[in-house]
Amino acid sequence: HHQNMEAANQLKEKHGISVEVINLRTLNPLDINAITTSVEKTGRCVIAHEAPRTQGFGAEIAAEISEKCFLHLEAPVKRCCGLDTPFPNILEKEYLPDSDKVVKAVLEVLEF
């Protein structure tokens, strides 16, 4: 399982929380309609990707959500990303967002 689907399963089983997972197949073109439809429905968004937080594509998605869905948001957009360091191969587990980090990010957004 991909870490985001694993996180969704953990949230459902352990917390009774249902989440939508959007697995973007392309970044250009970006399926902004799928994203905005979900954000308008849920009022929240966690962006999880393996790239560093700073200047990662998640920041672009967060900006698009801010521009198009601001009045629908019930919490700030949260990014769950790799660390802002060179990729340390030996520390991959600590560096990359895994399902536990995604679950933590979702819970923080829900508690806002």
Residue pairs with C-beta under 8 A, 6 or more apart in sequence:
1 9
2 23
3 48
3 97
3 98
3 99
3 102
4 21
4 23
4 48
4 99
4 102
5 21
6 99
7 19
7 48
7 99
7 100
7 102
7 103
7 106
8 19
8 21
10 99
10 100
10 103
11 17
11 18
11 19
11 103
11 106
11 107
12 18
12 19
15 107
17 106
17 110
19 42
19 106
20 38
20 41
20 42
22 31
22 34
22 35
22 38
24 30
24 31
24 34
25 31
27 57
30 61
30 64
32 64
32 68
35 45
35 61
35 64
35 65
36 64
36 65
36 68
36 69
38 45
39 45
39 65
39 69
39 72
39 73
40 69
40 72
43 72
43 73
43 74
43 75
44 73
44 74
44 75
44 109
44 110
45 62
45 65
45 73
45 77
45 78
45 109
46 77
46 78
46 79
46 80
46 102
46 105
46 106
46 109
47 58
47 61
47 62
47 77
47 78
47 79
47 80
47 81
48 58
48 79
48 80
48 81
48 97
48 101
48 102
48 105
49 56
49 57
49 58
49 79
49 80
49 81
49 82
49 97
50 81
50 82
50 96
50 97
51 57
51 58
51 81
51 82
52 81
52 82
52 83
52 84
52 85
53 59
53 79
53 81
53 82
53 83
53 84
54 84
56 79
56 81
56 82
58 79
58 81
59 79
62 77
62 79
65 73
65 77
66 73
66 77
74 112
75 109
75 110
75 112
76 109
76 112
78 105
78 106
78 108
78 109
79 105
80 97
80 101
80 102
80 104
80 105
81 97
82 95
82 96
82 97
83 94
83 95
85 95
87 95
88 94
88 95
97 105
